[in-house]
Amino acid sequence: MRCSGCGKDIPFNGQVCPYCQRDKSGDQMIHSVLVVFTLIGGGVGYLLNDFIGFLVGAFAGAIIGGILGVAASSSAKSKPPEVRVAPDNSAAAVPTQSRSAARLLELDELKAKGLISEAEWSEKRNALLRDL
Ligand SMILES: [Zn+2]
């Protein structure tokens, strides 16, 4: 089987390419579908027209298998990014709150260190709470 990352001939088994550490699940899917369709095509072709039928059938099967394998692996690959987008969007909403909380904590710290007076602390704290 050929690695679609580095182009080297690699063993079918295993999770990643031993040369470039690329995830080879896509390549495995293409390879499996290709082999299955080549065998089906060859078998059907042989039943129809012996040896020439076998060659033509295997060739047609390999082409169909290759197209389906690439389609299957690309659709499998296109799914993970969609899943990753959702947490990013919900995470973007959080900072507004946590930033306010961080500022309140910062304010308490300033007062604890005596850098701002009780009145300043109270005033600033009220302003921050209004923004929430
Ligand atoms: Zn590779």
Residues whose N, C-alpha, C, O or C-beta is under 5 A from the ligand:
A	BS01	ZN	C3 G5 C6 G7 C17 Y19 C20 R22
